[in-house]
Amino acid sequence: MRLSELSGKEIVDVKKAERLGILGQTDLEINEKDGQIQALVIPTLKWFGLKRHGEEIRVPWNHIKKIGNDMIILDISEEE
């Protein structure tokens, strides 16, 4: 699958049944040695004027359970 095919997909946490973002608004953490995706980094944004404030959710690639036509289903453990 190409990165362009992932763009625009909605990211959903199956345990909490909540929407975390859209992949176009998400960064990928890539291993520089082998080019493999290690994690999705999803911003939790709050807008105050022109500045973004918020934390990030880092989801290891092995927590992705299914990539469908419209969404990416994640299974994030409570500890993370």
N, C-alpha and C positions, 0 to 999 in steps of 0.2 A: 504494500500500500504506500502510496506517495503522500508526502506531507500536504500537498494541495488537496488531496482527497479527505484529509482529516479536518481541514479548515472549515469553520462554520458549524461543526457538530456541537450539540448541547452536551454538557458534562453533568451526569446525574449520579449521586451517591445512593446506592440501592438500600443501604441500612437505614439512613435517615430520610429517604425518599425526598431529597431536596436537590434543587438545581444549584450547581456550583459555578457555572459560567458557560461561555461559548469558546471553543478552541481558538478562534481568532483573537480572543482577548487573553490568551494563555501563553506562557513561555514554556519551552521544552528545555530540559536539562540533558545535554548530549555528552557522551563520553568522547573526548577528543582523540583517544587512541584508536577505537574501533568504529566510531560513528553511530553507536547504538543509543537509542533514547533510554535514559535512566529514569526520568521522572517528568511529570507535568507540574508546573508551578502556576497555581491559580491565584490571581490577586483577589482579595476581598476589598473592594474599593468603596470609599466614602468620599464624595466630592465636597470640598469646602472652597468655594470660589474657583480658582483655576488649578488648585493643587490637589493631588490625590493623596489620601491618607488611608492606611489600612495595613493589614497583615497579608501574608501569603500562605496558601495551603500547598504543601509539597506532597505529591502523590507518586510513590514509586510505580514504575511501569508494571510491575507484577501485580498491582492491585486493580488493573484494568481487567474486567471480566468479559466484556463484550463490546465490540465496535460495530454499530449498525449503520443503516443509511442516514439516520438523523441524529443519533446520540451515541455517547460513549458511557457505558455503565461501569461504575467503580464500586469496589467493596473496600472501604476504608475502615481499618480497625479503630476502636475507641482510643487506644493508646497513642495514635499518631495524630 
